Amino acid sequence: MRRIFLPLLLLALTLAAPSAHAQDWARTRLDASPRHREWVSLQHGNRTLQAYVVYPEVKTKAPVVILIHEIFGLSDWAREMADELAAAGYIVIAPDLLSGFGPNHGGSSAFPDQEATVKAVSALDPETVNADLDAAADYAKTIPAANGKITVAGFCWGGSKSFAFATHRHDLAAAFVFYGTPPPDSELSKITAPVYGFYAGNDARVGATVPGTITAMKAANKKFDPITYEGAGHGFMRAGEDPTNTNPANKSAREQAFTRLTTLLQQINSAKTTATLTTPQTLKTTTTKPQITCHDPNMQMTATNSM
């Protein structure tokens, strides 16, 4: 019996280890960053929002990117992504939208496991989310090192919220939507900023919404510029830098998408953008089986990978 039990125990521990430490690589990179990082408390109404702020090492005032985390909360990867954008020259504000909703009134880090975090993020009230993002954008205007230009970038669930925030906030310079679903067509006429989409070829759940969004945004005379990265799976911005990733298309898509994002940010910072509509593009990478890693609670899908 002991001969059978010991191998099974070792196997269980081996399988559990990646789940428990799936983002150690992100934490290690973050710990090695030379950039100034701080937590700030933002008040609106009776609510206190915790936000993670990272500053670039630049001589001049910089634009602000409001980063909206995945359905997995403000994880180590989300903070590492904020640091990487700061390395590119931008002040990044990453609000923890689970602030106060965790055990003992904690935030993302207070939840015991991924399932509990996903459930809590899925239950967030859209109006509260927009109010939290407003608080982050309002704070951006008070930062002495900021130049007044504000954009929003969201991933997975956060991608959907980035699109929705563009219908609500009218002083944004741009909205970046990473594999997120759009708001209702009736809301699109409220958008005043260009919207740039980043989608995965192996993500039919979200990808199926893109053609209709193109049509609806064109009808509303709004700029929507989507690119699809062939072979990549949902969540490629995180999966593409995860050392355990087995899909080379995720890495390629991640690199191309980050270059596109920073190039667009540079263009937005240096010149006014126009409302010209563009043709959607599809970029080829290495095609492998789809890797679905996170989801939008408004559409059916199961999160299969751990943080």
MARLUMLO-785674 format. One record per residue (C-alpha): residue number from 0; residue in three letters; x, y, z. Coordinates in steps of 0.05 Angstrom, whole numbers, always signed. Each point is the difference from the previous one (the first is absolute). Last residue first. Layout:
! residues N
NUM, ALA, X, Y, Z
...
! end
This chain:
! residues 307
306, MET, -50, +643, -249
305, SER, -26, -68, -15
304, ASN, -22, -27, -67
303, THR, -68, -28, -19
302, ALA, -46, +60, +7
301, THR, -67, -26, -24
300, MET, -38, +35, -54
299, GLN, -70, +29, -9
298, MET, -7, +74, -16
297, ASN, -17, +58, +47
296, PRO, +51, -26, +50
295, ASP, +57, +19, -47
294, HIS, +52, -54, -1
293, CYS, +70, -23, +15
292, THR, +52, -50, -23
291, ILE, -23, -32, -65
290, GLN, +58, -33, -36
289, PRO, -19, -17, -72
288, LYS, +38, -56, -34
287, THR, +58, +22, -42
286, THR, +10, +50, -57
285, THR, +66, +37, -3
284, THR, -13, +74, -13
283, LYS, -39, +35, -54
282, LEU, -27, +70, +8
281, THR, -72, +15, -16
280, GLN, -20, +72, -15
279, PRO, -64, +40, +6
278, THR, -7, +57, -50
277, THR, +3, +70, +29
276, LEU, -50, +54, +18
275, THR, +25, +71, +4
274, ALA, -21, +34, +65
273, THR, +65, +38, +6
272, THR, +56, -2, +51
271, LYS, +37, +63, +23
270, ALA, +75, -5, +0
269, SER, +60, -16, +43
268, ASN, -32, -37, +59
267, ILE, -48, -38, -44
266, GLN, +55, -21, -47
265, GLN, +43, -24, +58
264, LEU, -58, -38, +30
263, LEU, -14, -32, -68
262, THR, +72, -24, -4
261, THR, -3, -26, +71
260, LEU, -62, -41, -14
259, ARG, +25, -26, -67
258, THR, +66, -23, +30
257, PHE, -39, -33, +57
256, ALA, -45, -34, -51
255, GLN, +57, -27, -41
254, GLU, +37, -28, +60
253, ARG, -63, -31, +29
252, ALA, -20, -29, -66
251, SER, +67, -33, -9
250, LYS, +0, -28, +71
249, ASN, -71, -26, -7
248, ALA, +16, -31, -68
247, PRO, +55, -41, +33
246, ASN, -54, -39, +39
245, THR, +30, -40, +57
244, ASN, -1, +55, +53
243, THR, +36, -21, +64
242, PRO, +49, +58, -3
241, ASP, -59, +49, +0
240, GLU, +15, +58, -46
239, GLY, -50, -17, -55
238, ALA, -50, -27, +50
237, ARG, -10, +69, +30
236, MET, -10, +39, -64
235, PHE, -29, -63, -32
234, GLY, -62, -1, +44
233, HIS, -44, -33, -52
232, GLY, +42, -43, -46
231, ALA, +48, +18, -56
230, GLY, +0, -37, -66
229, GLU, -16, +61, -41
228, TYR, +7, +68, +34
227, THR, -62, +41, -14
226, ILE, +4, +75, -9
225, PRO, -57, +49, +13
224, ASP, -4, +75, -15
223, PHE, -65, +31, +22
222, LYS, -10, +73, -14
221, LYS, -71, +24, +10
220, ASN, -51, +21, -53
219, ALA, -57, -35, +37
218, ALA, -13, -43, -61
217, LYS, +74, -15, -4
216, MET, +0, -20, +74
215, ALA, -59, -46, -12
214, THR, +30, -34, -61
213, ILE, +68, -10, +32
212, THR, -33, -25, +64
211, GLY, -40, -50, -40
210, PRO, +63, -27, -32
209, VAL, +36, -3, +67
208, THR, -51, -38, +42
207, ALA, +20, -69, -27
206, GLY, +71, +13, +22
205, VAL, -21, +0, +73
204, ARG, -27, -71, +2
203, ALA, +40, -20, -61
202, ASP, +66, +8, +38
201, ASN, +54, -36, -41
200, GLY, +16, +60, -44
199, ALA, +11, +45, +61
198, TYR, -22, +72, +2
197, PHE, +30, +69, +11
196, GLY, -49, +58, -11
195, TYR, +14, +74, -4
194, VAL, -56, +49, +18
193, PRO, +5, +73, -21
192, ALA, -29, +49, +51
191, THR, -68, +34, +3
190, ILE, -45, -60, +14
189, LYS, -73, +17, +15
188, SER, -25, -27, -67
187, LEU, +24, -69, +22
186, GLU, -51, -7, +55
185, SER, -59, -25, -43
184, ASP, +46, -52, -30
183, PRO, +5, -33, +68
182, PRO, +70, +0, +31
181, PRO, +55, -39, -36
180, THR, +35, -65, +20
179, GLY, +72, -2, +23
178, TYR, +61, -33, -32
177, PHE, +45, +59, +16
176, VAL, -37, +66, -8
175, PHE, +41, +63, -2
174, ALA, -38, +65, +10
173, ALA, +27, +67, -25
172, ALA, +10, +73, +19
171, LEU, -51, -4, +55
170, ASP, -38, +64, +19
169, HIS, -69, -28, -13
168, ARG, -7, -54, +53
167, HIS, -63, -43, -4
166, THR, +0, -32, -69
165, ALA, +75, -9, +4
164, PHE, -9, -33, +68
163, ALA, -40, -56, -34
162, PHE, +57, -16, -48
161, SER, +49, -1, +59
160, LYS, -48, -42, +40
159, SER, -3, -52, -56
158, GLY, +76, -1, -1
157, GLY, +1, -6, +75
156, TRP, -38, -65, -4
155, CYS, +56, -22, -47
154, PHE, +52, +56, +4
153, GLY, -11, +74, +6
152, ALA, +35, +63, -24
151, VAL, -23, +71, +14
150, THR, +30, +64, -25
149, ILE, +11, +67, +34
148, LYS, +38, +61, -27
147, GLY, +10, +55, +52
146, ASN, +76, +3, +0
145, ALA, +12, -39, +64
144, ALA, +59, +13, +47
143, PRO, -42, +46, +45
142, ILE, -53, -55, +10
141, THR, -67, +35, +11
140, LYS, -31, -18, -67
139, ALA, +17, -74, +11
138, TYR, -41, +2, +64
137, ASP, -62, +18, -40
136, ALA, +14, -59, -46
135, ALA, +8, -48, +59
134, ALA, -64, +26, +33
133, ASP, -37, -6, -66
132, LEU, +25, -72, -4
131, ASP, -30, -13, +69
130, ALA, -66, +33, -21
129, ASN, -1, -42, -64
128, VAL, +10, -64, +41
127, THR, -53, +21, +50
126, GLU, -49, +11, -58
125, PRO, +17, -67, -29
124, ASP, -15, -35, +67
123, LEU, +52, -53, +15
122, ALA, -27, -71, +3
121, SER, +47, -29, -53
120, VAL, +59, +29, +38
119, ALA, -22, -37, +63
118, LYS, -12, -67, -35
117, VAL, +68, +5, -35
116, THR, +34, +14, +67
115, ALA, -34, -58, +35
114, GLU, +19, -48, -56
113, GLN, +72, +26, +1
112, ASP, +12, -16, +72
111, PRO, -2, +26, +71
110, PHE, -19, +72, -15
109, ALA, +38, +53, +38
108, SER, +49, +17, -56
107, SER, -55, +31, -43
106, GLY, -24, +48, +54
105, GLY, -12, -2, +74
104, HIS, -63, +15, +40
103, ASN, +14, -57, +48
102, PRO, -9, -49, -58
101, GLY, -3, +37, -67
100, PHE, -47, +54, -24
99, GLY, +37, +59, +29
98, SER, +42, +11, -62
97, LEU, -21, -50, -53
96, LEU, +10, +52, -55
95, ASP, +73, +3, +17
94, PRO, +17, +62, -41
93, ALA, +61, -3, -47
92, ILE, +26, +70, -12
91, VAL, +58, +2, -50
90, ILE, +45, +59, -14
89, TYR, +29, -12, -69
88, GLY, +70, -4, -30
87, ALA, +9, -71, -26
86, ALA, +25, -22, +69
85, ALA, -67, +24, +27
84, LEU, -34, -48, -48
83, GLU, +43, -56, +28
82, ASP, -17, +20, +71
81, ALA, -74, -2, -14
80, MET, +8, -69, -31
79, GLU, +37, -22, +62
78, ARG, -58, +25, +42
77, ALA, -50, -39, -42
76, TRP, +46, -61, +3
75, ASP, +4, +2, +75
74, SER, -76, +1, +2
73, LEU, -48, +58, +5
72, GLY, -62, -44, -9
71, PHE, -5, -66, -38
70, ILE, -55, +28, -45
69, GLU, +56, +38, -33
68, HIS, +26, +67, +24
67, ILE, -17, +69, -26
66, LEU, +61, +45, -13
65, ILE, -9, +75, +0
64, VAL, +55, +27, -44
63, VAL, +26, +70, +16
62, PRO, +40, +44, -47
61, ALA, +69, +24, +21
60, LYS, +32, +64, +23
59, THR, +73, +6, -21
58, LYS, +66, -29, +24
57, VAL, -20, -73, +0
56, GLU, +7, -60, +47
55, PRO, -72, -23, -2
54, TYR, -46, +0, +60
53, VAL, -43, -57, +26
52, VAL, -65, +7, +39
51, TYR, -39, -56, +33
50, ALA, -69, +22, +21
49, GLN, -41, -13, +63
48, LEU, -71, +26, -2
47, THR, -35, +28, +60
46, ARG, -76, +6, -5
45, ASN, -47, +45, +37
44, GLY, -5, +50, -57
43, HIS, +64, -4, -39
42, GLN, +67, -8, +34
41, LEU, +64, -24, -31
40, SER, +53, -34, +43
39, VAL, +69, -3, -33
38, TRP, +49, -57, -5
37, GLU, +69, +14, -26
36, ARG, +51, -19, -53
35, HIS, +63, +37, -20
34, ARG, +37, -37, -55
33, PRO, +62, -43, +10
32, SER, -37, -65, -13
31, ALA, +30, -63, +28
30, ASP, -59, -14, +46
29, LEU, -47, +5, -59
28, ARG, +39, -51, -40
27, THR, -1, -48, +58
26, ARG, -74, +11, +12
25, ALA, -16, -14, -73
24, TRP, +41, -65, +2
23, ASP, -34, -21, +64
22, GLN, -66, +5, -37
21, ALA, -20, -73, -3
20, HIS, +24, -14, +71
19, ALA, -61, -34, +31
18, SER, -26, -28, -65
17, PRO, +68, -24, -23
16, ALA, +10, -36, +67
15, ALA, -67, -36, +3
14, LEU, +18, -50, -55
13, THR, +66, -17, +33
12, LEU, -32, -6, +68
11, ALA, -53, -47, -27
10, LEU, +52, -43, -35
9, LEU, +41, -5, +64
8, LEU, -61, -22, +38
7, LEU, -18, -51, -52
6, PRO, +71, -27, +1
5, LEU, -3, -6, +76
4, PHE, -68, -33, +3
3, ILE, +15, -58, -46
2, ARG, +62, -25, +36
1, ARG, -33, +15, +67
0, MET, -57, -47, -18
! end
